[in-house]
């Protein structure tokens, strides 16, 4: 055979997130109406500032006392077990919403945050970021201190009437800088 075949991609770019990944009440880390419950909301936008209607977000966080849940059963939504993990898709306007609690700091003097992972069309690998809870501890956070002030702001959630808002900009737009994304040791590029 003398015909040279073109290599095919190792992964089909979806998104196919709505098929098998969502599960019942996956966006509810605590049931709505639970004492201390808040909403963590935002919009995922692309480099043109347009909403991404088919992204999937996962969050991990400590509970209100700063304890990181370690028990098995992240998919369990029994109404009282806080697993610290949730999954939500974006709607047609790029909006997402989680019902959760404000995380506490995991160590004295540390800034509290929610870890966020974004899966979206055009991303061959997911991206990681953090949504920091506004507090006086932000100034001493090592990660935030390592960033220029204008980049640091992309990681800080803003309080609103329902809880916290954290918008995610996948690429810089003419009016909005790209959200800071993180790479962890051992993570492939």
C-alpha positions in Angstrom: 0.0 0.0 0.0 1.6 3.3 -1.1 -1.2 5.6 0.2 -0.1 7.7 3.1 -2.9 8.0 5.6 -3.4 11.1 7.7 -3.4 10.7 11.4 -6.7 11.2 13.2 -7.1 13.0 16.5 -6.8 10.8 19.6 -9.8 12.5 21.1 -13.0 13.7 19.5 -13.7 17.3 20.5 -17.3 17.5 21.9 -18.8 18.7 23.8 -20.6 15.6 24.9 -21.0 16.7 28.6 -24.8 16.5 28.7 -24.8 12.8 27.8 -23.4 10.9 30.8 -21.7 13.3 33.2 -24.6 15.2 34.8 -26.3 13.5 37.7 -29.3 14.4 39.8 -28.7 17.5 42.0 -25.0 17.4 41.1 -24.9 21.2 41.5 -26.3 21.0 45.0 -23.5 20.5 47.5 -26.1 21.4 50.1 -29.9 21.5 49.5 -31.3 25.0 48.8 -32.7 26.5 52.0 -30.1 24.8 54.2 -28.9 27.1 57.0 -25.8 28.8 55.7 -26.5 27.9 52.0 -25.3 30.3 49.3 -25.3 30.2 45.6 -21.9 30.3 43.7 -22.8 31.6 40.3 -21.1 33.0 37.2 -20.8 33.0 33.5 -18.2 31.2 31.4 -17.1 33.4 28.4 -14.8 32.8 25.4 -12.2 35.1 24.0 -14.8 37.2 22.2 -16.7 37.8 25.4 -19.5 35.5 24.2 -21.0 33.1 26.7 -20.1 29.4 26.4 -23.4 27.5 26.5 -22.0 24.0 26.8 -19.3 24.1 29.4 -19.2 21.8 32.4 -17.7 22.9 35.8 -16.6 20.9 38.8 -15.9 22.3 42.1 -14.1 21.0 45.2 -14.1 22.9 48.5 -13.8 22.7 52.3 -16.9 23.0 54.5 -17.7 26.1 56.4 -15.3 25.1 59.2 -12.4 24.6 56.8 -12.5 20.8 56.9 -11.8 19.1 53.5 -14.2 16.1 53.2 -12.3 12.9 52.6 -15.1 10.3 52.9 -16.0 8.3 49.8 -19.3 9.0 48.1 -19.0 12.3 46.3 -22.0 11.5 44.2 -24.3 11.0 47.2 -26.8 13.8 47.7 -28.7 12.6 50.8 -29.5 16.1 52.2 -27.0 16.1 55.1 -23.7 14.7 53.9 -21.4 17.5 52.7 -19.0 15.9 50.2 -17.3 19.2 49.1 -17.7 18.3 45.4 -20.2 19.3 42.7 -20.8 19.4 39.0 -22.9 21.8 36.9 -23.3 22.7 33.2 -23.7 26.1 31.8 -27.0 27.2 30.2 -27.5 28.9 26.8 -26.3 32.2 28.4 -23.1 30.6 29.7 -24.5 30.8 33.3 -23.7 28.2 36.0 -25.0 27.9 39.5 -24.0 25.8 42.6 -25.8 25.7 45.9 -23.1 25.3 48.6 -21.6 26.9 51.7 -18.9 29.5 52.0 -15.8 27.5 52.6 -13.7 28.1 55.6 -9.9 28.5 55.5 -8.1 25.2 55.7 -5.4 26.7 58.0 -5.3 29.7 60.3 -4.5 32.9 58.4 -5.1 31.3 55.0 -7.5 32.5 52.4 -10.6 30.4 51.7 -11.3 29.3 48.1 -13.3 26.9 45.9 -11.3 24.9 43.4 -12.9 25.0 39.9 -12.3 22.9 36.9 -13.7 23.8 33.5 -14.4 21.5 30.6 -15.5 23.2 27.4 -15.5 23.0 23.7 -12.2 23.7 22.2 -10.3 22.7 25.3 -8.5 19.4 24.7 -7.6 19.3 28.4 -9.6 20.8 31.3 -8.4 24.0 33.0 -8.1 24.6 36.7 -8.6 27.8 38.7 -9.7 29.0 42.1 -12.5 31.2 43.3 -11.3 33.0 46.4 -13.7 34.2 49.0 -13.2 37.9 49.7 -11.5 38.4 53.1 -8.5 40.1 54.8 -6.6 36.9 54.4 -6.3 37.4 50.6 -3.2 39.7 51.0 -1.2 36.9 52.6 -2.1 34.1 50.2 1.1 32.8 48.5 -0.6 32.2 45.1 -2.3 35.5 45.0 0.8 37.4 46.1 2.8 35.8 43.3 0.5 37.4 40.7 0.3 41.0 39.4 -2.6 42.9 40.9 -4.6 43.0 37.7 -4.3 39.2 37.3 -5.0 38.6 40.9 -8.5 40.1 40.6 -9.6 37.3 38.1 -9.4 34.8 41.0 -11.5 36.7 43.6 -15.2 36.1 43.7 -17.5 39.0 44.4 -20.3 38.9 46.9 -23.9 39.4 45.6 -27.4 39.1 47.2 -27.4 35.3 46.9 -23.8 34.4 47.8 -20.8 34.7 45.5 -20.3 35.4 41.8 -17.3 34.1 39.9 -17.1 34.7 36.2 -14.6 32.7 34.1 -13.0 34.2 31.0 -11.4 31.4 29.0 -9.3 33.8 26.9 -8.7 37.5 27.2 -11.3 39.6 25.4 -11.0 43.3 24.4 -12.6 44.3 27.7 -11.9 41.4 30.1 -8.6 39.7 31.0 -8.3 35.9 31.0 -9.0 34.2 34.3 -5.7 32.9 35.8 -5.5 29.1 35.2 -3.3 26.8 37.3 -1.1 23.9 36.4 -0.4 21.3 39.1 2.7 19.2 39.4 2.6 16.2 37.1 -0.2 17.7 35.0 0.3 17.4 31.2 0.2 20.5 29.2 
